[in-house]
Amino acid sequence: MGMRAAQLWRVGGRRRARVPRAVLALFVAAWACDAAGAPQLPAPLELAAPTAGVKERFARVADEELTDAALDQILLTRVAEVASKHGEASLAHAEAELEASLVLCERSRCDLALPYLAGRLVRVEALLGTQHRETAMALADLAVARREAPGVDGKPDAEAEALYRRALAIRRQVLGASHEETAGSELFLARELLRDGRRDAQSIREAKDLAARALASFEVLREFPHADLLSALEAAGHVALLEGDYARAEALLRRVAELPTDDMALLGLTTEARQIYADALRGLGRGEEAARLEAKWQSAARDEVMRLIEELLGEGAE
């Protein structure tokens, strides 16, 4: 978590892809009613000697209205240009691959970003070593992109889990147990172990330990309601719910449930945590309270969607 955003996921908000206004209202409605909160990737480092102009060239591409085919060709060309100028086995090439992957993931095309991120990992590992902080970031970015690729649908992914484990091992050795990036890896591995179809007793025990470690770190490193702390609370609450410890799940997520509902980003980020809280209330025999809260949250989401749609329509009429 940390300093800059994640390259793939920016702390404080994702870099936005430009979306045609004709589809934006539908996207907002679907997101508001169904989002479970985007994962927050541990923040990457800048490369040791970032190449002047590489990031800016790709940022300009991200802001252009292009067809997918045109965009793909531009990204291929620009990555190839950097590789030709600085060498295939260069950090500049790795940086270009990272920037290309950012543009694709911002457009919900993370599946096409995977080859770029895999190439980046190979280059960074060869140049900086297997036990380097940037290598851990490359591993984590590749794992998150795999999770965000179309068709994954929350299913367990053995390769993503292996990438998360490698990143965590490096961070514990290089950065120490209390570092924010170590906590980020613990959190992401815990979330991976809690996915549908993977919740065996051993996975839940490991996820419980990882979530507890991440939560302890972020309680010190972050102020509530920072996204990292919200995600750690959600993971710890999820474990408690799966173990049938409804009182602990309710206690962990009470702060989340009491957050205001007039902030659309915050409401979307806490959707899953709020649902865990409602399920914990039902486990405690407080079903009517859970139903009232769910109705309140759904109403707030609908109101915000309508406000945004009206704002979009108003801009279109100008």
PyMOL commands that set and color helices and strands:
alter all, ss='L'
color gray80, all
select helices_A, chain A and resi 21-34+54-62+68-86+91-106+110-128+133-148+158-174+180-193+201-221+227-242+246-257+264-269+271-283+287-317
alter helices_A, ss='H'
color red, helices_A
deselect
rebuild
show_as cartoon
